[in-house]
Amino acid sequence: NSSAASDVYKRQPYYHVGFTFYDAGQWNEAVEWFDLALERFPDYLVCLYRKGVALFMKFKARQAKDTLKKAIIVYQQSNNPDFKQRMSKYYYRSIFYLGKCYLQINSLNNARACFEKILQEDQRAYIDPLYVKYNLALSLMKLKKYWAKKIIVKIRMN
């Protein structure tokens, strides 16, 4: 399909420059170039994933969350089994970083759900299960603190 090939050539130069900055940890520049790629191809899953990670690394968890959610939706809405097979590692990595975003903004039940989903579904272990379990434990620990504080406040009010 020449249209698909044309799309690749339109987005790739921008993505590759962005990836060079991403790989060097230059998050601002990476995001700028990923945005240029996404202007041309808004459903570019790998680019959405990497932009989400770059935003997370810039401590912009809310923006990263929205970008990672879009990457997940692109994957879930595809009916192409080849695409799903090739992109599954970016799908699970997007869920992992989405969970980390939720942790950062204290949306702890959502964080827990992300990490549990990976542990249940990621048969190929695209993310080391130890990292997933560690982040799951963090979310559970924070949840326990949250509920403990609520109970203490409630007891003090009585």
C-alpha positions in Angstrom: 0.0 0.0 0.0 1.7 3.2 -1.2 -0.4 5.4 1.1 0.9 3.5 4.2 4.5 3.7 2.9 4.0 7.5 2.4 2.7 7.8 6.0 5.9 6.1 7.2 8.1 8.5 5.4 6.2 11.5 6.6 6.5 10.6 10.3 9.8 8.7 10.6 12.3 11.6 10.2 10.5 13.5 13.1 10.2 10.4 15.2 13.9 9.4 14.7 15.2 12.9 15.7 12.9 12.7 18.7 14.2 9.3 19.6 17.8 10.5 19.4 16.9 13.2 22.0 14.9 10.6 24.0 17.8 8.2 24.1 20.1 11.0 25.4 17.6 11.9 28.1 16.9 15.3 26.6 13.2 15.1 27.3 12.1 18.6 26.2 13.6 18.2 22.7 12.3 14.6 22.4 8.7 15.8 23.2 9.0 18.6 20.6 10.0 16.2 17.8 7.5 13.5 18.8 4.8 16.2 18.6 5.9 16.9 15.0 5.6 13.2 14.2 2.2 13.0 15.9 0.9 16.0 13.9 1.4 13.9 10.8 0.3 10.6 12.2 -1.6 11.0 15.5 -2.1 7.3 16.1 1.7 6.5 16.0 1.7 4.1 19.0 5.5 3.9 19.5 5.7 7.7 19.3 2.9 8.1 21.8 4.5 5.7 24.2 7.9 7.4 24.0 6.3 10.9 24.3 4.5 9.7 27.4 7.7 8.4 29.0 9.5 11.6 28.2 6.7 13.6 29.8 6.8 11.3 32.8 10.6 11.9 33.1 9.9 15.6 33.0 7.6 15.2 36.0 4.6 16.0 33.9 2.6 13.0 35.0 -0.8 14.4 34.1 0.2 15.1 30.5 2.1 11.8 30.3 -1.1 10.0 31.6 -3.2 11.4 28.7 -0.6 10.5 26.1 -0.1 7.0 27.4 -3.9 6.5 27.6 -4.0 7.4 23.9 -1.3 4.8 23.1 -3.3 2.2 24.9 -6.5 3.1 23.1 -4.7 2.9 19.7 -3.6 -0.6 20.5 -6.9 -1.8 21.9 -8.9 -0.4 18.9 -6.8 -2.1 16.3 -8.3 -5.1 14.6 -5.0 -6.0 12.9 -3.4 -9.1 14.6 0.0 -8.4 13.1 0.0 -4.8 14.5 -1.1 -6.2 17.9 1.7 -8.7 17.9 4.3 -6.2 16.9 3.1 -3.5 19.3 2.2 -5.6 22.4 5.5 -4.6 24.2 4.7 -0.9 23.7 1.1 -1.6 24.9 2.3 -3.2 28.2 5.0 -0.6 28.7 2.4 2.1 28.2 0.3 0.5 30.9 3.3 0.3 33.2 4.1 4.0 32.8 0.5 4.9 33.1 0.5 3.1 36.4 3.6 5.1 37.4 1.8 8.3 36.4 -1.1 7.4 38.6 1.3 6.7 41.5 2.8 10.1 41.0 -0.5 11.9 41.1 -1.9 9.7 43.9 -4.6 8.0 41.9 -3.7 4.9 43.8 -6.5 2.5 42.8 -5.8 3.3 39.1 -2.1 2.7 39.7 -2.8 -0.6 41.3 -5.2 -1.7 38.5 -2.5 -1.0 35.9 0.2 -3.1 37.7 -2.3 -5.9 38.3 -3.3 -5.9 34.6 0.3 -6.3 33.6 0.9 -9.1 36.0 -2.2 -10.9 34.8 -1.9 -10.4 31.0 1.8 -9.8 30.1 2.7 -13.4 29.3 6.0 -12.4 27.5 7.2 -10.3 30.5 7.9 -7.2 28.4 8.3 -5.5 31.8 10.3 -7.3 34.4 7.7 -8.7 36.8 9.9 -7.5 39.8 9.5 -3.9 38.6 5.8 -4.4 38.3 5.5 -6.0 41.7 7.6 -3.3 43.3 5.3 -0.6 41.9 2.2 -2.5 42.8 3.6 -2.8 46.4 4.2 1.0 46.4 0.7 1.7 45.3 -0.7 -0.7 48.0 1.5 0.9 50.6 0.4 4.4 49.7 -3.3 3.2 49.7 -2.8 1.8 53.2 -1.4 5.1 54.4 -4.2 7.0 52.7 -6.9 4.9 54.4 -5.1 4.9 57.7 -5.0 8.8 57.6 -8.7 8.9 56.8 -9.6 6.6 59.7 -7.4 8.7 62.1 -9.1 11.9 60.9 -12.5 10.3 61.3 -11.7 9.0 64.8 -10.4 12.5 65.8 -13.7 14.1 64.6 -15.8 11.8 66.8 
